[in-house]
Amino acid sequence: MARPNKRTTLREVAEATGLSTAAVSYALRGKHVSKETEERVRKAAAELGYEADPIARALASGRTSTVGVLAGDLQDLWQQQLMAAIGRELLAGDRYALILDAGGDPERELVLAKQLRDQRVDGLLVSPVDPSAEGWAAIAEGVPVVSIGDALSRARTAGEVLFDNRAGIDAVLDYLRGLGHRQVTVLTPTGPSTPDRPADVYVREAADRLGIDVQVLPCPQELGEATAVARRVLTNTPDGRRPAGALPPPAAVFCFSDSIAYGVYAAAAEAGLTVGRDLSVVGFDDHPVSRVLTPPLTTVDWGLGEIAKEAARLAVAAIEGRRVRRKRILCAPRLAERGSAARPT
């Protein structure tokens, strides 16, 4: 019987079974012993209440079974969904996700990444706020890093699951241009300290090529803050109040996250504008909520489940020292056309 308040040791299981501690250790891991021996050891361990000491196991193997997962900004509902999916993929392989939130702050992001490395996580998956930061190089030297979304341009990573932002942006702007829009307001979660993120660069290039006039504005992803920014955009005033004689609101708004688009929906309702008639709104990540809005949000589907699966696969392969055929996965976008965009009136 298990004894209270005292951890049963591996030696005690060995004594109960008449085996060496090494043989018991192998049996508990299902290695190098017969099935009969493995079952006998597991039964004895259960009767004695033996549980593997995670610290001792980590010291012996050099691994903690913990993988750091660093989100760029968990105010973004799609990132919440992605982090949860990655956690499930890792757990399926008996690894545990330690999920932290950079809150959209590039300095905080590097501080948290260094903390995860120093806490000896086995690997690190990151959806970077600032993919071009110099600090990633040193972090990637100390722990296997897999980047999600954008490549870490200054670091040698163990793998990359990248979004084909150029194709996604082209698809949206081509779609809006086909509807007749020649002026588009783009709301991006990118802050002033990281102005050269790939999507923000690509959207200007694509707009120039297509003959579209774009205004790119920063916008938080939290609903209340996104609504406040959208309110100012739709009224063309700093305080969000629309005076008599004010310029008309933009006819099309392209949001670099669906979470931002929800703020545009809220501000449009306040202003008495009907999305899909008076105002065209397009998102960029196809969160499930987007399908139940009125009207449903036209957006871009990146295949979240596959992203989580591939990111976890690359991280585990790097942790185990296994070679993989493809370390760089490029995710193709699919435009999900619904009812939130229409021809300008």
Stockholm file with secondary structure:
# STOCKHOLM 1.0

chainA/1-345         MARPNKRTTLREVAEATGLSTAAVSYALRGKHVSKETEERVRKAAAELGYEADPIARALASGRTSTVGVLAGDLQDLWQQQLMAAIGRELLAGDRYALILDAGGDPERELVLAKQLRDQRVDGLLVSPVDPSAEGWAAIAEGVPVVSIGDALSRARTAGEVLFDNRAGIDAVLDYLRGLGHRQVTVLTPTGPSTPDRPADVYVREAADRLGIDVQVLPCPQELGEATAVARRVLTNTPDGRRPAGALPPPAAVFCFSDSIAYGVYAAAAEAGLTVGRDLSVVGFDDHPVSRVLTPPLTTVDWGLGEIAKEAARLAVAAIEGRRVRRKRILCAPRLAERGSAARPT
#=GR chainA/1-345 SS CCCTTSCCCHHHHHHHHTCCHHHHHHHHTTCSSCHHHHHHHHHHHHHHTCCCCHHHHHHHHSCCSEEEEEESCTTSHHHHHHHHHHHHHHHHTTCEEEEEECTTCHHHHHHHHHHHHHTTCSEEEECCSCTTCTHHHHHHHHSCEEEEESCCTTSCCSEEEEECHHHHHHHHHHHHHHHTCCEEEEEECCCTTCTTCHHHHHHHHHHHHHTCEEEEEECCSSHHHHHHHHHHHHHTSTTSCCCTTCCCCCSEEEESSHHHHHHHHHHHHHTTCCBTTTBEEECSSCCGGGGSSSSCCBEEECCHHHHHHHHHHHHHHHHTTCCCSCSEEEECCEEECCSSCCCCC
#=GC SS_cons         CCCTTSCCCHHHHHHHHTCCHHHHHHHHTTCSSCHHHHHHHHHHHHHHTCCCCHHHHHHHHSCCSEEEEEESCTTSHHHHHHHHHHHHHHHHTTCEEEEEECTTCHHHHHHHHHHHHHTTCSEEEECCSCTTCTHHHHHHHHSCEEEEESCCTTSCCSEEEEECHHHHHHHHHHHHHHHTCCEEEEEECCCTTCTTCHHHHHHHHHHHHHTCEEEEEECCSSHHHHHHHHHHHHHTSTTSCCCTTCCCCCSEEEESSHHHHHHHHHHHHHTTCCBTTTBEEECSSCCGGGGSSSSCCBEEECCHHHHHHHHHHHHHHHHTTCCCSCSEEEECCEEECCSSCCCCC
//
